[in-house]
Amino acid sequence: MKRVYKTTEPFRLEGAGERASIQLLLIHGFTGSPSELRRLGYYLNDLGYTVNAILLPGHGTTPEDMIRTGRYDWSGHVLRSYDTMDAGRARGGKIVAIGHSMGGLLALELAMKRRLDGVVSLAAPIYLSSRKTALALLLQYFIKYVERRPMSAAPLIEEACTYDKTPVRCVVDLRKLIKLVKAGLDQVSAPIFVGQGEKDGMVLPKSAEYIYGHVSSRVRQIEYYPHSSHGLLLDGERERVYEDISRFLRTLDRAGTWKQAVVEVQT
């Protein structure tokens, strides 16, 4: 099958072998699309995992579509996607949510509301680098969009297919989602991997430490990538990120059951 990278379409890749029953729910970021997750998705599918990358409402089309959506639309779509996967999961099958940026927040929120077997949160914002986003609450009544600056000069970053302008009212909803997740992190008990680029120009790296320190997960891991921007899945250290995620998943499943693996990670 020919591999396509720069496309906003959602995608599903069926797994093979013993890992096929482990379903990975991939959730993209704010104004982004599943395109930012395709390389990771192919990598993990090659290892046997079943991959389901969803497209959030208002994304992957135009900013004019996005401005008509908000956090309830995004969260609701994630919940429905999980429920569909859960209804069709094989006996003994597992579901792990992997989210980038706002997708990381949505993965954490999902872990508060549904039973997940693991969570991977990448560059999820608890603290945004720009204080201007706080003005969105007022600005939404005067302007509809603001121009976005590029995340990084890395050659593959353009594969993310993000919008070139951001609906201001959606920034308001993003901030509400951040507040909700920040307040409820203690409800997250699934094994968790937290990844963060240290050159992230959108999310302050201390966000990762906050998530790591406030979840209730007995099994938790945090990794920083010193040369990576916000788009760490497509930046120069992406291969290391992919390997760290696969190692986390492999550790959870190494003993053949999640319960035994939890003990191994802790010791």
N, C-alpha and C positions, 0 to 999 in steps of 0.2 A: 504494500500500500504506500502510495506517495505521501510524503509528509509535507503538510502545509503549515507555515508559521505565522505569516502576517495576515490574519483574518479574524474578524470579531465573532465568528460563529461559535456557539457552545459545542462541545464535543464529548463523546463517550468512547472509551477504548476498553474493550473486553480483555480481562486478564487471562492468564493461562497457568495451569499447574496448581500447586497447593495454595498459592497466594491469590488466586482468582476470586476467592470468597472474601477477600479484604478489599472493601470498596473505599476509594478515596474521593471525597467531595471537595473539589477545587473551587475556591471563591476568589474572584478578582477584586481589584481595588476601585476606589472612587474615581469616576470618569473614565475608567479603563475598560478592559474586555478580557475574555478568556485567552486572547492572544498572548498576554503576558505570562500565561501559565503553560503554554503549549510545549516548550522545551522540557520543562519539569515533568509534564504529563507523559510525554513520550519516554523520557528517561525511566520513570517509575513503572510505566506499562511494560517496558522491556524487561523489567525485573519480575514481571508476572502479576502486578496489581491491576485491579479494575479501576479505571479512572473516569470520573464524571465531572467535567468542568462546566459550570452553569453560567448563564448570561443574566446579570441582574437587570430588572426593569429600568428602562430609560438609558441603558448603556449600549454601546456598540452600534449606535445609529447616529443620532445628532443631539447636540446640547438642547435643542428645542424639545426633543422627546424627554430628555432627562429632567427638565425643569418642571414637568408635570408629575414627577414621582418624588418619593421621600423615603424616610427610614422604615416606615411600616411596609411599603412595597418591597424594599430590599430584604428586610428581615423575613417577611412573609414568604417570599420566593425561596429563601434558604430553607425555611421550615418545611415547606411543601416538597422541596427537592429531597430533603432528608426522609420525610415520611414515605415518599415513593420508593426510595432506596431501601428503607427499613421494611416495607411491605414485601419487597421482592428479594430480600436477602436470604441466602441459603442458611440451612441449619448450622449454627456455629459460626456464621459469617460475622465480619466486623466492619464497622464504619469509622473512618478517621476523617476529620475535617482539616483541610489545609487552606489557609487564607493569607492573602497578601494585602497589606495596607488596610483599607476599610474592610476588605475581605477577612483580615485577621480578627477585627472586631466582631464581624458577623459570625465567624467560627467560634469565638469565645462566647458570644451571646447564645449560639446554638447549644453549646456545652452546658449552659445554664438551664436550658429548657428541655433538652433531650439527652438520652444516654448515648454518649460517644465513647469509643474505645481509645481515642487519642485525638489530640489537637496540635496542629502546627500553626503558630502565629508568627508571621513574618512582617516586620516593619509596621506593626499595628500602632496607630497613634493614641497615646494617652496624653502626651504633651506635644503640641504642634510647634514648629520652629518660628512661625510667623504669628505675631500677636494681632495682625490685621484681621485674622479670621473672626475675632471677637466682634468686629464691627459689622459683620454680615447681618446680624439681627436688625440693625438699623438700615444698612445699605440696601437690603432686599426691597425696600419700599421706594427706592430711587433708581437703582440700576438692576438689570436682569442678569448680566454676565460680566465676568472679569477675564482678561486674557491670562493664559497660563504660561509660565516659563518652562523651558525644557528641563527634565529631571537630571540629565547627564549627557555628556558628549560620547558616551560609550556606543560603539557601532550598532549594537543590537537593541538599544533602548527603544528605537522607533518601532520595533515589533510590537510594543505594548498597545499601539493603536488608541492612545488616550485622546480625549477632546482637546482642542486648542483654546477653548474657553470654558469657564466653569460657571454653572448657574448659581447665583449667590444664595438663593433660597435653599438650595441643596446643601450648601456649606452650613447653614443653620441646622439642618437635620443631621449632618455629620457630627457637629458639635454635641447635639443632643444624644446621639448614639454613643459618642465617647463618654459622656457623663454617665449614661446608663450602664455601660460595660464597666467603667472604672468603679462604680459603686457596687457592682455585683460580682466582682472577681472571686470572692470567697465561695461563690456557688459553683465554681469550676473545680471539679475533682478528677477529671480524666487525666491520664498521663499527658504531659505537655512539653513541646519543644518550642522555644522562643528564639527567633533569629533577628538580628538587627545590624544594618550597615552603619559604620561609624562616620561615614561621610554623607549621611542622609541629610538632605537640605530641606526636607519637609517635616520629618518627625524627629524630635529630640531623642537621642539614644537612651536617655534615662527612662523612656517609655518601656523599653524591654525589661529593665530591672524592676520597674514598678509591677508589671504583669507577673514576672517571675516570683516576686516577693509577696504577692497578695492572693494568688490562687491557692486553693486547698489541696491541690494535687500532691499525692505522696511521691509520685514520680515526676520530676521536672528537670529540664535541661535548658541552658541558655548559651548561645554562641554569638559572638560579635565578629563582624567582617570588616577589618580596618580600612580596606580600600574600596568598599562598596557604597553606592549611593542608595537612594530610596528604591530604585529599581534593581534590587540585589539579585533577582531571579534572571536578569538579562545582563548584568554587569560583569566585570572581569573576574570576579570570584564565584561565578555562578556554579561551576563544576563542584567546588567545595561545598556550596550550599546544598546542591542536589545530593552529594555523598553524605552530608550530615543528616539530611532528612531521611534518606534510605537507611542509614545506620540506626537512627532512632526507631523507624518502623521495624527494622530487622530485630532490634533488641527486644521490642515488645512481643514479637512473635517467635523469638528464637526457641523458647522452651516448648512450643507447640500449643501453649495456652497462654492467654493474657495474664492470668493470675500468677503463674509461676514466674513470668518474665518481670512482673512488677518487683518482686523480691530481688531479682538479679540486678536491676538497675539501681536499686537503693543501696546495695552492699558494696 
